[in-house]
């Protein structure tokens, strides 16, 4: 789809990747960007094309209300996400898993269900979901987060089929570590938010259904056919080194 002149909505738009999406969409010529956040007062902008919008993605009623307010949207970027950094056997694993699923999976569904009719009414448009390389490869320390991202990936693939008939481009974005607050303690190489957003917007305009935003994601995706042999010896070695 063409970004110039479009009306977009970005969830989790008050910081990190979300804020980078808002800036890049404006630079690409978007006519209006709804910057959605739990607290719209946290959206810092002086551009009249930016409309702060209250949206807690875990609240289905609030998602429906946002869709009524933003009825001119043709591009929805579901970016909001959380990570508790819990392993499956941690004492707080169940609590962390539930919280991550509420935002990363059920929140994604709430937004898709609310805005799919809006996109249909506006010609189809595009629905973009932020996933992770952890949709495909799973480390103990982020096991519950990875489960929520794997669930979100499954939902995206199903939505792509379900919404094709109304002309909606459904894009799944997979990325490794991005230099945001969520990865502040990570010492591995990271992409900048601007690099990720540039790859995603290029993919949207090219009609892509999937964007692999960095080399580590492309490498892992290519290894999935033999992941237990190609990927998990390395995962095991890293884990063993941590617990040794």
C-alpha positions in Angstrom: 0.0 0.0 0.0 1.0 3.6 -0.5 2.1 5.4 2.7 1.9 8.9 1.4 -1.4 10.4 2.3 -2.5 7.4 4.4 -4.1 7.5 7.8 -2.4 5.2 10.3 -2.7 4.0 13.9 0.2 2.8 16.0 -0.3 1.0 19.4 2.3 1.6 22.1 3.2 4.8 20.3 4.6 6.7 23.3 8.1 5.3 23.2 10.6 3.0 21.6 9.6 1.3 18.4 6.1 2.9 18.6 7.5 6.4 18.7 9.8 5.6 15.8 6.9 4.4 13.7 5.0 7.6 14.3 8.0 9.7 13.2 8.8 7.5 10.1 5.1 7.5 9.0 5.1 11.3 9.2 8.3 11.5 7.2 6.7 9.2 4.6 3.9 11.6 4.1 1.1 10.1 6.2 -1.9 12.4 6.4 -2.6 11.5 10.0 -1.2 9.2 12.7 -3.2 8.1 15.7 -0.6 7.6 18.4 -2.3 5.1 20.8 -1.1 4.5 24.3 -2.6 3.6 27.7 -2.0 7.2 28.7 -2.3 9.5 25.6 -0.7 12.3 27.7 2.5 10.3 27.4 2.6 10.9 23.6 5.1 13.8 23.0 4.4 15.6 19.8 3.8 19.0 18.3 2.9 17.8 14.8 -0.8 18.5 14.1 -1.0 15.3 12.1 -0.5 13.2 15.3 -3.7 12.4 17.3 -3.0 10.9 20.7 -5.5 8.2 21.4 -6.3 6.3 24.7 -5.9 2.5 24.1 -5.2 -0.2 26.5 -5.0 -3.2 24.1 -6.0 -5.6 26.8 -9.4 -3.9 27.1 -11.7 -5.1 24.2 -14.2 -2.4 24.9 -11.6 0.3 24.7 -10.3 -1.1 21.4 -13.8 -1.0 20.0 -14.1 2.6 21.2 -10.8 3.5 19.5 -12.0 2.0 16.3 -15.1 4.2 16.3 -12.9 7.3 17.0 -10.4 6.4 14.3 -12.8 5.3 11.6 -10.6 6.7 8.8 -7.7 4.4 9.5 -6.2 2.4 6.6 -3.0 1.2 8.3 -2.9 -0.4 11.8 0.4 -1.2 13.4 0.1 -3.4 16.5 3.3 -2.6 18.2 2.4 -2.7 21.9 4.1 -5.5 23.8 5.6 -6.4 27.2 8.2 -8.9 28.5 8.6 -10.2 32.0 11.7 -12.2 31.3 10.5 -15.3 33.0 11.5 -18.9 32.4 8.8 -21.7 32.5 9.9 -23.0 35.9 10.4 -19.7 37.6 8.3 -19.1 40.7 6.4 -16.2 38.9 6.2 -17.9 35.5 2.5 -18.3 35.5 1.9 -14.7 36.5 4.4 -13.5 33.9 3.0 -15.7 31.1 -0.6 -14.5 31.8 0.5 -10.9 31.6 2.5 -11.4 28.4 -0.4 -13.3 26.8 -2.9 -10.6 27.7 -0.9 -7.9 25.9 1.1 -9.7 23.2 -1.6 -12.2 22.1 -5.1 -11.2 23.4 -4.3 -7.5 23.0 -3.3 -8.1 19.4 -6.6 -10.0 18.8 -8.6 -7.2 20.4 -7.1 -4.6 18.1 -7.5 -6.8 15.0 -11.1 -7.6 15.8 -11.9 -3.9 16.4 -10.2 -2.5 13.3 -10.7 -5.2 10.7 -14.2 -3.7 9.8 -12.6 -0.2 9.7 -9.9 -1.4 7.3 -12.5 -3.1 5.1 -14.6 0.0 4.9 -11.5 2.0 3.9 -10.5 -0.2 1.0 -8.6 -3.0 2.8 -5.5 -1.3 3.9 -2.9 -3.1 6.0 -2.6 -4.7 9.4 0.9 -5.0 10.8 1.9 -7.2 13.8 5.2 -6.9 15.6 6.6 -10.4 16.5 10.1 -11.5 17.4 12.7 -14.0 16.4 11.6 -15.6 19.7 8.4 -16.7 17.9 10.7 -19.4 16.5 13.5 -20.0 18.9 13.1 -20.2 22.7 15.6 -19.5 25.5 14.6 -20.4 29.0 15.1 -16.9 30.3 12.4 -15.6 27.9 10.3 -18.7 27.6 7.0 -17.3 28.6 7.5 -14.2 26.4 8.4 -16.4 23.5 5.2 -18.4 24.0 3.1 -15.3 23.7 5.0 -14.3 20.5 4.6 -17.8 19.0 0.8 -17.5 19.7 0.7 -14.1 18.1 2.5 -15.4 15.0 -0.1 -18.1 14.7 -2.9 -15.5 15.0 -1.3 -13.4 12.3 -1.1 -16.3 9.8 -4.7 -17.1 10.4 -5.8 -13.5 10.1 -3.9 -13.2 6.8 -6.1 -15.9 5.3 -9.3 -14.6 6.9 -8.8 -11.0 5.8 -7.5 -11.6 2.3 -11.0 -11.5 0.9 -11.5 -7.9 2.1 -8.2 -6.8 0.5 -6.3 -6.3 3.8 -2.5 -6.8 3.7 -1.5 -8.6 6.9 2.2 -8.3 7.7 4.1 -10.3 10.3 7.3 -8.6 11.5 10.1 -10.6 13.1 13.1 -9.0 14.6 15.9 -9.8 17.1 17.0 -7.4 19.8 16.0 -3.8 19.3 17.6 -1.0 21.3 14.7 0.0 23.4 13.9 0.0 27.2 12.8 -3.7 26.9 16.3 -4.8 26.0 18.3 -2.4 28.2 20.0 -5.3 30.0 20.9 -7.2 26.8 24.5 -7.0 25.7 24.1 -8.8 22.3 24.0 -6.7 19.1 20.8 -4.7 18.6 19.1 -3.0 15.8 18.0 0.6 16.2 14.3 1.3 16.2 14.8 3.4 13.0 16.4 0.5 11.2 13.5 -1.8 12.0 10.8 0.7 11.2 12.5 1.5 7.8 12.5 -2.2 6.9 8.8 -2.6 7.9 7.6 0.5 6.0 9.5 -0.7 2.9 7.8 -4.1 3.2 4.4 -2.5 3.6 4.8 -0.5 0.4 6.1 -3.5 -1.4 3.1 -5.6 -0.5 5.1 -8.0 1.7 3.3 -10.4 4.0 6.4 -11.0 6.3 9.3 -8.8 7.2 12.5 -10.3 8.6 14.1 -7.2 9.9 17.6 -8.3 10.7 20.2 -10.9 9.9 19.7 -13.0 13.0 16.0 -13.3 12.2 16.7 -14.4 8.6 19.2 -17.0 9.8 16.8 -18.5 12.4 14.0 -18.6 9.9 16.2 -20.4 7.4 17.1 -23.0 10.0 13.6 -23.9 11.1 13.4 -27.0 8.9 16.0 -28.6 11.1 15.8 -26.4 14.2 16.5 -29.0 16.9 19.8 -29.9 15.2 20.8 -26.4 13.9 19.6 -24.0 16.6 19.1 -25.7 19.9 22.7 -27.0 20.5 23.6 -23.3 20.6 20.7 -22.5 22.9 21.7 -25.3 25.2 25.3 -24.2 25.3 24.3 -20.6 26.3 21.9 -21.9 29.0 24.5 -24.3 30.4 27.1 -21.5 30.6 24.6 -19.3 32.5 23.6 -21.9 35.1 27.1 -23.4 35.5 
